Amino acid sequence: MRRVDDLQFQGLRLVQDTELPRFTADSVLLANFLRLRPNDRAIDLGSGTGVLSLLGAAKTGAAFTGVELREELTALSKESAALNGQEIPFYTMDVADAPAFFGHGSFSAAVCNPPYYSAGEQSPNDARRQARHADADALDRFFHAAFLLLKNGGALYVCFPADRITTLFRALYGARLMPKRLRPVAAAAESRPYLLLVQAKKDAKEGLIFEPTQILSNG
């Protein structure tokens, strides 16, 4: 079933299908974590419904491009962009093919909300299960593509479960993406962080800034 959701920012709307993977609050948190300028070019790897590109472009003024494997999701993203009057191109392709298509070093930033649920967690249908399950090899593919697409010193913005920080950092280091900012996110003040927002830079030197934990609820 198709639906149009209000993103509660500048009147932005998002077209979704209840039978396909839908956006989560993680994407909104990541969009708020971005530090981009209007002259930046950003690529959204595994753009899904396009929510990160829609919000990121509206919040920062940067030029976004989305890449998504599933044609159905690409079509929804294009429809959302048109509905909002946003000129954001979305392409259907594997992220591994993006560097050859766009050219190495073509972007100053990349954003990624990768699928990160374990294989043991079941989804109600194949489409959602495909979107939610990823192993270390999938992360390596996303981050290797980001490295090739980014110019020297370009930044990757990614969110990932806090309890899998070693998996995340191992994949970042393997792709020569150095973590530079880290913001934990917790549901409440008394809760452990469940999510990490990370900014990593291509071929940068060590030096990680730990930001205060973002608390989503006070009660």
Secondary structure, DSSP 8 states (H G I E B T S, - for coil): -EEEEE-SSTT-EEEEETTS----HHHHHHHHH----TT-EEEEET-TTSHHHHHHHHHH--EEEEEES-HHHHHHHHHHHHHHT----EEES-GGGHHHHH-TT-EEEEEE----B-TTS--SSHHHHHHHB--HHHHHHHHHHHHHHEEEEEEEEEEEEGGGHHHHHHHHHHTTEEEEEEEEEEEETTS---EEEEEEEET--S--EE---EEEE--
